[in-house]
Amino acid sequence: MVKFSKTLHVAASRSRCFELLRDWSRASSWDPAIVESTKVPGQPTDAFGVGTKWNIQFQPSPDSKPMSVDYTTTTYDAGEAGTKSILGFTGNATFVRSIDTLEMTDAPGANGVPGTDVSYTADVRLRYLLAPFSFTLQGKMDDMAEPAMEGLQKFCDKNLV
């Protein structure tokens, strides 16, 4: 298993962050390793929640061939006042599985301006007989995670502030 976790601060309310980030088809807007992200056809375009299916075309490096990863929304909890909001997505490709979790907690600024801490965690592992070699993904994960988190910060700042 390879795990990455980082927390970002966004100057917007938790509910606004949740509304923006629940749409996994926007992932290609902030993660440079994602070539294309779409909701699987046949689902209502305005429907979200547990069971929603997404297709992500993922390219870990410029010289690699894109890989198709089928994601499903597994956790969809907008949270009540004073709690946290959680979005969970599980992605499966031929030999890789990823569990992506976004937790949003209220973090207002000192001047009372709404704010949210967005904690993003990715747990990636190889599947089947390759599972014991998942540790080999750590270097690649580290290389891809920082640009993705920088992109997520800019995406949230642009769309929420």
Residue pairs with C-beta under 8 A, 6 or more apart in sequence:
1 123
1 124
1 125
1 134
2 123
2 124
2 125
2 134
2 135
2 137
2 138
2 141
3 121
3 122
3 123
3 124
4 121
4 122
4 124
4 141
4 142
4 145
5 119
5 120
5 121
5 122
6 119
6 120
6 145
6 149
7 117
7 118
7 119
7 120
8 117
8 118
8 119
8 120
8 149
8 152
8 153
8 156
9 107
9 115
9 116
9 117
9 118
10 17
10 115
10 116
10 117
10 118
10 153
10 156
10 157
10 160
10 161
11 109
11 113
11 114
11 115
11 157
11 160
11 161
12 114
12 115
12 116
12 156
12 160
12 161
13 106
13 114
13 116
14 79
14 84
14 85
14 104
14 105
14 106
14 114
14 116
15 78
15 85
16 114
16 116
16 160
17 85
17 104
17 116
17 118
17 156
17 160
18 78
18 79
18 85
18 87
18 104
20 26
20 156
20 159
20 160
21 87
21 102
21 104
21 118
21 156
22 48
22 73
22 76
22 87
23 48
24 37
24 39
24 52
24 54
24 56
24 71
24 73
24 89
25 37
25 38
25 39
25 54
26 37
26 155
27 34
27 37
27 56
28 34
28 35
28 36
28 37
28 56
29 151
29 155
30 148
30 151
30 152
30 154
30 155
31 147
31 148
31 151
31 152
32 147
32 148
32 151
33 58
33 59
33 60
33 144
33 147
33 148
34 56
34 57
34 58
34 59
35 57
35 58
35 59
35 66
36 55
36 56
36 57
37 54
37 55
37 56
37 57
38 54
38 55
39 45
39 52
39 53
39 54
40 53
40 54
40 55
40 70
43 52
43 53
48 73
48 76
49 73
49 76
50 73
50 74
50 75
50 76
51 72
51 73
52 72
52 73
52 76
53 70
53 71
53 72
53 73
54 70
54 71
54 72
54 73
54 89
55 68
55 69
55 70
55 71
56 68
56 69
56 70
56 71
56 91
57 66
57 67
57 68
57 69
58 66
58 67
58 68
58 69
58 93
59 65
59 66
59 67
60 67
60 140
60 144
61 140
67 93
67 94
67 96
68 93
69 91
69 92
69 93
69 96
69 98
70 91
70 92
70 93
71 89
71 90
71 91
71 92
71 98
71 100
72 89
72 90
72 91
73 87
73 88
73 89
74 88
74 89
74 90
74 99
75 86
75 87
75 88
75 101
76 86
76 87
76 88
77 85
77 86
77 87
78 85
79 85
79 86
79 104
82 106
84 103
84 104
84 105
85 103
85 104
85 105
86 101
86 102
86 103
86 104
87 101
87 102
87 104
88 99
88 100
88 101
88 102
89 99
89 100
89 101
90 97
90 98
90 99
90 100
91 97
91 98
91 99
91 100
92 98
92 127
94 127
95 126
95 127
95 128
95 130
96 124
96 125
96 126
96 127
97 124
97 125
97 126
97 127
98 122
98 123
98 124
98 125
99 122
99 123
99 124
100 120
100 121
100 122
100 123
101 119
101 120
101 121
101 122
101 123
102 118
102 119
102 120
102 121
103 118
103 119
103 121
104 116
104 117
104 118
104 119
105 116
105 117
105 119
106 114
106 115
106 116
107 115
107 116
107 117
108 114
108 115
109 115
118 152
118 156
120 149
120 152
122 141
122 145
124 134
124 137
124 141
125 131
125 134
125 137
126 133
126 134
126 136
126 137
